[in-house]
């Protein structure tokens, strides 16, 4: 197996064409390869001159990967060895569910926990506005006002400990998203009660996320209002909106269905056992 670190635009373009042809649903992967930031790592996996996979990561702990089906056992072991040696702090992998499950099983990688997601999408022509509350397009100087919602989202939805969250860093990220006009908010008086943002974008497609409604306003139609308002804004710039939702979150799934999204695939996030990584790495280095 040959591993090519993607730095050349032509190589990145070829990998994007590969992902499109093979039907990858992971917009993080498309964006990561094409944005070309210096602190991103992107790799193309080839076997006998044929592309068999693509990898993207920001820090080596959480990777996005796409692999074709029916990869031979010895090549799977090569991929596993590369991951463990290149990313010693690797803790989680995100990919299409079937492909990832097959790879993990064949590579005999230990799984700590996993989350399965429905991949959902909506075309511009299929959108019909459904909302009761008037949204606003918050300005960058409103980052501090929306900061509490962003933090509560990270604690409740992402499982991050409040003590591990840097308010300055989160505010900076939030301000950047506001400058890009990627945040929609609903207010009751002067207090924000809901917000929605953008996680990734590529060509004519946008992936929404950061959807949060404060507890006291849930079950009152606010969720549908913020989603509908957010999508309406984004369709002024994009032709397709996508998202992924935890399969166990039935309320959120129904919310997106009611907003007009339909299921188009499945994705999966897997946390791997660190002791399994260490053992495999020791075997590879012996």
C-alpha positions in Angstrom: 0.0 0.0 0.0 1.1 3.5 -0.8 0.3 6.6 1.3 0.4 10.0 -0.3 0.1 13.1 1.9 -2.0 15.6 0.0 -0.4 18.9 -0.6 -0.8 19.4 -4.3 -4.1 20.9 -5.6 -4.2 18.3 -8.4 -3.9 15.5 -6.0 -6.7 17.0 -3.8 -8.9 17.3 -6.8 -8.4 13.7 -7.8 -9.3 12.6 -4.2 -12.5 14.7 -4.3 -13.5 13.1 -7.6 -12.8 9.7 -6.0 -15.1 10.5 -3.1 -17.8 11.7 -5.4 -17.6 8.6 -7.6 -17.7 6.3 -4.6 -20.5 8.2 -2.9 -19.0 9.5 0.3 -21.5 11.4 2.5 -19.0 13.0 4.8 -18.9 16.7 4.1 -16.1 17.2 6.7 -13.9 15.0 4.4 -14.6 17.1 1.3 -14.1 20.4 3.1 -10.9 19.2 4.9 -9.3 18.1 1.7 -10.1 21.2 -0.3 -9.6 24.0 2.2 -5.8 23.2 2.4 -5.1 24.7 5.9 -1.5 24.1 7.0 -2.6 22.4 10.2 -4.8 19.8 8.4 -3.5 16.4 7.5 -4.9 14.8 4.4 -3.8 11.4 3.0 -4.7 9.3 -0.1 -4.4 5.5 0.2 -3.4 3.7 -2.9 -2.9 0.0 -3.8 -1.5 -1.1 -7.1 -2.0 2.4 -8.5 -5.6 2.5 -7.5 -7.1 4.9 -4.9 -8.7 2.9 -2.1 -9.3 5.5 0.6 -8.9 9.0 1.9 -8.1 10.3 5.4 -8.5 13.7 7.0 -7.7 14.9 10.5 -6.9 18.2 12.3 -5.0 16.8 15.3 -4.5 13.1 14.8 -6.9 12.2 17.7 -10.1 12.3 15.6 -9.9 11.2 12.0 -12.4 11.1 9.1 -11.8 8.3 6.7 -13.4 6.8 3.6 -12.5 3.3 2.3 -13.8 1.4 -0.6 -15.4 -2.0 0.0 -13.7 -5.4 -0.4 -10.2 -4.3 0.5 -7.9 -7.3 0.9 -6.9 -8.4 4.4 -3.2 -7.6 4.1 -4.0 -4.1 2.9 -6.4 -3.6 5.8 -3.6 -4.5 8.1 -1.3 -2.0 6.3 -4.0 0.7 6.9 -4.3 -0.2 10.5 -0.5 -0.1 11.0 -0.4 3.3 9.3 -3.1 4.7 11.5 -1.5 3.5 14.8 2.0 4.6 13.8 1.1 8.0 12.3 -1.5 8.9 14.9 -0.4 7.6 18.3 -3.1 9.6 20.1 -5.9 8.3 17.8 -9.1 7.9 19.8 -12.0 8.2 17.4 -12.9 7.5 13.8 -15.8 8.9 11.7 -17.0 7.4 8.5 -19.9 5.7 6.6 -21.3 3.1 8.9 -21.1 -0.1 6.7 -17.6 0.7 5.4 -16.3 1.5 8.9 -17.9 -1.5 10.5 -16.3 -3.8 7.9 -12.9 -2.2 8.3 -12.9 -2.4 12.1 -14.0 -6.0 12.1 -11.4 -7.1 9.5 -8.6 -5.1 11.2 -9.7 -6.5 14.6 -9.7 -3.0 16.2 -11.2 -2.8 19.7 -14.2 -0.5 20.1 -14.8 1.4 23.3 -18.1 3.0 22.3 -19.9 4.1 19.1 -22.7 6.4 17.9 -24.7 5.8 14.8 -26.2 8.6 12.8 -28.8 9.1 10.2 -27.5 11.2 7.3 -30.3 13.5 6.1 -30.6 16.0 3.3 -32.9 18.4 1.6 -32.8 20.0 -1.9 -33.7 23.7 -2.3 -36.8 22.9 -4.4 -38.1 20.7 -1.6 -38.1 23.4 1.1 -41.3 24.9 2.4 -40.9 27.5 5.3 -42.5 26.4 8.6 -42.0 28.7 11.5 -43.8 30.7 14.1 -41.1 33.0 15.6 -39.2 35.6 13.8 -35.5 34.9 13.5 -32.6 37.4 13.4 -29.3 37.4 11.7 -27.0 38.0 14.6 -24.0 40.3 14.2 -20.4 39.4 15.2 -20.6 41.8 18.2 -23.4 39.5 19.6 -21.0 36.6 20.1 -20.9 37.2 23.9 -24.7 37.2 24.0 -24.9 33.8 22.2 -21.9 32.3 24.1 -23.9 30.7 26.9 -26.0 28.8 24.3 -22.9 27.6 22.5 -21.4 26.3 25.8 -24.6 24.6 26.8 -24.7 22.9 23.4 -21.1 21.6 23.8 -21.9 20.3 27.3 -25.3 18.7 26.6 -24.8 17.5 23.0 -21.1 16.9 22.7 -20.5 15.7 26.2 -17.7 18.1 26.9 -17.0 18.9 30.6 -17.7 22.6 31.3 -14.4 22.8 33.1 -12.6 21.9 29.9 -14.2 24.6 27.8 -12.3 27.8 27.1 -14.8 30.6 26.9 -12.3 32.8 25.0 -11.7 30.1 22.3 -15.4 29.3 22.0 -16.3 33.0 21.7 -13.6 33.4 19.0 -15.0 30.5 17.0 -18.6 31.8 17.5 -17.6 35.3 16.3 -15.9 33.8 13.2 -19.1 32.0 12.3 -21.1 35.1 12.9 -18.8 37.0 10.5 -19.4 34.3 7.9 -23.2 34.7 8.5 -23.5 31.1 9.4 -25.5 31.5 12.7 -29.3 32.0 12.9 -30.8 32.9 16.3 -34.3 33.2 17.9 -34.9 35.7 20.7 -37.5 36.2 23.4 -37.2 39.8 24.3 -33.4 40.4 24.6 -32.6 36.8 25.5 -31.6 34.2 22.9 -33.7 31.0 23.2 -32.4 29.1 20.2 -29.6 29.0 17.6 -28.3 27.0 14.7 -25.1 27.1 12.8 -23.0 25.5 10.1 -20.5 22.7 10.5 -19.1 22.3 7.0 -19.6 23.5 3.5 -18.4 22.2 0.1 -19.4 23.6 -3.4 -23.2 23.9 -3.4 -23.8 21.9 -0.2 -23.9 23.0 3.4 -24.0 20.9 6.5 -25.9 22.4 9.5 -25.2 21.8 13.1 -24.9 23.5 16.5 -28.7 23.4 16.8 -29.7 24.2 20.3 -33.0 25.2 22.1 -32.9 26.2 25.8 -34.7 23.7 27.9 -37.6 26.0 28.9 -38.5 26.5 25.3 -38.5 22.9 24.1 -41.7 21.3 23.0 -43.2 24.7 21.9 -42.3 24.7 18.2 -39.1 26.7 18.7 -37.0 23.9 17.3 -38.9 23.7 14.1 -38.8 27.5 13.8 -35.1 27.8 14.2 -34.4 25.0 11.7 -36.8 26.4 9.1 -35.4 29.9 9.5 -31.8 28.7 9.3 -32.4 26.6 6.2 -34.3 29.4 4.5 -31.3 31.7 5.0 -28.8 29.1 3.8 -30.7 28.2 0.7 -30.0 31.7 -0.5 -26.4 30.5 -0.9 -26.6 26.7 -1.3 -28.6 24.3 -3.3 -28.5 21.4 -0.8 -28.6 21.3 3.0 -27.4 18.2 4.9 -27.0 17.1 8.5 -26.5 14.0 10.6 -28.5 13.1 13.7 -28.0 10.5 16.4 -30.2 7.5 15.8 -31.1 7.4 19.5 -32.3 11.0 19.4 -35.9 10.3 18.2 -37.1 13.8 19.0 -34.4 15.4 16.9 -35.0 13.0 14.0 -38.7 13.8 14.0 -37.9 17.5 14.1 -35.8 17.3 11.0 -38.3 15.1 9.2 -41.0 17.7 9.9 -38.7 20.4 8.6 -38.5 18.6 5.3 -35.3 16.5 5.5 -35.2 12.9 4.4 -32.8 10.1 5.3 -30.2 9.3 2.6 -27.6 7.2 4.4 -25.9 6.3 7.7 -22.7 7.5 9.4 -20.8 6.3 12.4 -18.5 7.6 15.1 -16.3 5.0 16.8 -14.2 5.5 19.9 -11.4 2.9 19.9 -9.7 1.4 22.9 -6.4 3.1 23.6 -4.9 -0.1 25.0 -5.7 -1.8 21.7 -3.8 1.0 19.9 -0.8 0.6 22.1 -0.6 -3.1 21.7 -0.9 -2.9 18.0 1.7 -0.2 17.8 4.1 -2.3 19.9 3.6 -5.3 17.5 4.2 -3.1 14.5 7.4 -1.7 16.0 8.8 -5.0 17.1 
